[in-house]
């Protein structure tokens, strides 16, 4: 939180007051604020969903392909991963199973038509 406050006090006014002339400090400020925003968004993600994201990425599956393997809407999966929605009890149980058994998901992915 201290870093966020420091960035807001020092660098953000420089960006707002002089956006056409970015400096190195302003560039860092933008990186910091983007990173902080991403961290805040990820804080709202269900831990089971976070583990499923890691599993999906480790299997090198897109959101669409992962969703097809689970027989759910890609939009629903995207909303879970963005923290906009939380999975229902049954869906959450499915994600727990996927995290515990990624090899089965990999097999399912191969069996899907491209």
C-alpha contacts under 8 A as a table, 3 or more apart, distances in Angstrom:
res1	aa1	res2	aa2	distance
1	X	4	X	5.10
1	X	5	X	6.26
2	X	5	X	5.13
2	X	6	X	6.13
3	X	6	X	5.03
3	X	7	X	6.13
4	X	7	X	5.20
4	X	8	X	6.18
4	X	32	X	7.80
4	X	33	X	7.39
4	X	36	X	7.28
5	X	8	X	5.07
5	X	9	X	6.11
6	X	9	X	5.16
6	X	10	X	6.07
6	X	11	X	7.97
7	X	10	X	5.40
7	X	11	X	5.29
7	X	12	X	6.38
7	X	29	X	6.16
7	X	32	X	7.59
7	X	33	X	7.71
8	X	11	X	6.07
8	X	12	X	5.08
8	X	13	X	7.32
9	X	12	X	6.66
9	X	13	X	7.10
10	X	13	X	6.51
10	X	14	X	7.32
11	X	14	X	5.28
11	X	15	X	6.55
11	X	25	X	6.74
11	X	26	X	5.91
11	X	29	X	5.79
12	X	15	X	5.09
12	X	16	X	6.28
12	X	26	X	7.36
12	X	29	X	6.78
13	X	16	X	5.08
13	X	17	X	5.90
14	X	17	X	5.19
14	X	18	X	5.86
14	X	19	X	7.58
14	X	26	X	6.97
15	X	18	X	5.42
15	X	19	X	4.98
15	X	22	X	7.16
15	X	26	X	6.02
16	X	19	X	5.73
18	X	21	X	5.93
18	X	22	X	7.50
19	X	22	X	6.22
22	X	25	X	7.98
22	X	26	X	5.73
22	X	27	X	6.58
23	X	26	X	5.07
23	X	27	X	6.22
24	X	27	X	5.06
24	X	28	X	6.30
25	X	28	X	5.10
25	X	29	X	6.07
26	X	29	X	4.83
26	X	30	X	6.17
27	X	30	X	5.16
27	X	31	X	6.32
28	X	31	X	4.98
28	X	32	X	6.04
29	X	32	X	5.02
29	X	33	X	6.05
30	X	33	X	5.17
30	X	34	X	6.03
31	X	34	X	5.16
31	X	35	X	6.08
32	X	35	X	5.06
32	X	36	X	6.01
33	X	36	X	4.99
33	X	37	X	5.99
34	X	37	X	5.11
34	X	38	X	6.19
35	X	38	X	5.08
35	X	39	X	6.21
36	X	39	X	5.04
36	X	40	X	6.15
37	X	40	X	5.12
37	X	41	X	6.22
38	X	41	X	5.09
38	X	42	X	6.15
39	X	42	X	5.05
39	X	43	X	6.18
40	X	43	X	5.17
40	X	44	X	7.20
41	X	44	X	5.73
41	X	45	X	7.36
41	X	82	X	7.17
41	X	83	X	6.91
42	X	45	X	5.26
42	X	82	X	7.31
42	X	83	X	6.95
44	X	83	X	5.34
45	X	49	X	6.62
45	X	50	X	6.45
45	X	80	X	7.23
45	X	81	X	6.71
45	X	82	X	6.88
45	X	83	X	4.52
45	X	86	X	7.85
46	X	49	X	5.16
46	X	50	X	6.26
46	X	80	X	7.94
46	X	83	X	7.21
46	X	86	X	6.77
47	X	50	X	4.91
47	X	51	X	6.24
48	X	51	X	5.12
48	X	52	X	6.21
48	X	92	X	7.07
48	X	95	X	6.74
48	X	96	X	6.40
49	X	52	X	4.88
49	X	53	X	6.12
49	X	80	X	6.77
49	X	81	X	6.46
49	X	92	X	7.86
49	X	95	X	7.05
50	X	53	X	5.07
50	X	54	X	6.44
50	X	81	X	7.23
51	X	54	X	5.13
51	X	55	X	6.24
51	X	99	X	6.54
52	X	55	X	4.91
52	X	56	X	6.02
52	X	95	X	6.17
52	X	96	X	7.64
52	X	98	X	7.13
52	X	99	X	5.70
53	X	56	X	5.04
53	X	57	X	6.13
53	X	81	X	7.06
54	X	57	X	5.12
54	X	58	X	6.02
55	X	58	X	5.07
55	X	59	X	6.25
55	X	98	X	7.90
55	X	99	X	6.07
55	X	102	X	6.85
56	X	59	X	5.25
56	X	60	X	6.24
56	X	61	X	5.46
56	X	62	X	7.39
56	X	63	X	7.74
56	X	66	X	6.69
57	X	60	X	4.81
57	X	61	X	6.04
57	X	62	X	7.72
58	X	61	X	7.81
59	X	102	X	7.85
59	X	106	X	6.89
61	X	64	X	7.98
61	X	65	X	6.00
61	X	66	X	5.87
62	X	65	X	5.25
62	X	66	X	6.05
63	X	66	X	5.11
63	X	67	X	5.98
63	X	74	X	6.28
63	X	77	X	6.96
63	X	78	X	6.97
64	X	67	X	5.15
64	X	68	X	6.19
64	X	74	X	5.08
65	X	68	X	5.01
65	X	69	X	6.25
65	X	109	X	7.16
66	X	69	X	5.16
66	X	70	X	6.47
66	X	109	X	7.57
67	X	70	X	5.12
67	X	71	X	5.92
67	X	72	X	5.13
67	X	73	X	6.01
67	X	74	X	5.17
67	X	77	X	6.39
68	X	71	X	4.80
68	X	72	X	6.17
68	X	73	X	7.34
68	X	74	X	7.39
69	X	72	X	7.89
69	X	105	X	6.82
69	X	108	X	6.07
69	X	109	X	5.91
69	X	112	X	7.57
72	X	76	X	7.01
72	X	77	X	7.30
73	X	76	X	5.14
73	X	77	X	6.47
74	X	77	X	5.07
74	X	78	X	6.12
75	X	78	X	5.00
75	X	79	X	6.16
76	X	79	X	5.11
76	X	80	X	6.28
76	X	85	X	7.92
77	X	80	X	5.09
77	X	81	X	6.16
78	X	81	X	5.05
78	X	82	X	6.08
79	X	82	X	5.07
79	X	83	X	6.11
79	X	84	X	5.01
79	X	85	X	5.52
79	X	86	X	8.00
80	X	83	X	5.12
80	X	84	X	6.00
80	X	85	X	5.05
80	X	86	X	5.57
80	X	87	X	6.65
81	X	84	X	7.69
82	X	85	X	7.79
83	X	86	X	6.88
87	X	90	X	7.86
87	X	91	X	5.45
87	X	92	X	5.35
88	X	91	X	5.16
88	X	92	X	5.84
89	X	92	X	5.11
89	X	93	X	6.19
90	X	93	X	5.07
90	X	94	X	6.28
91	X	94	X	4.97
91	X	95	X	6.29
92	X	95	X	5.06
92	X	96	X	6.26
93	X	96	X	5.04
93	X	97	X	6.27
94	X	97	X	5.08
94	X	98	X	6.20
95	X	98	X	4.95
95	X	99	X	6.17
96	X	99	X	5.24
96	X	100	X	6.29
97	X	100	X	5.09
97	X	101	X	5.96
98	X	101	X	5.03
98	X	102	X	5.41
98	X	104	X	7.73
98	X	105	X	6.71
99	X	102	X	5.75
101	X	104	X	5.86
101	X	105	X	7.22
102	X	105	X	5.14
102	X	106	X	6.36
103	X	106	X	5.07
103	X	107	X	6.44
104	X	107	X	5.12
104	X	108	X	6.21
105	X	108	X	4.93
105	X	109	X	6.02
106	X	109	X	5.03
106	X	110	X	6.41
107	X	110	X	5.23
107	X	111	X	6.45
108	X	111	X	5.17
108	X	112	X	6.56
109	X	112	X	5.45
110	X	113	X	7.86
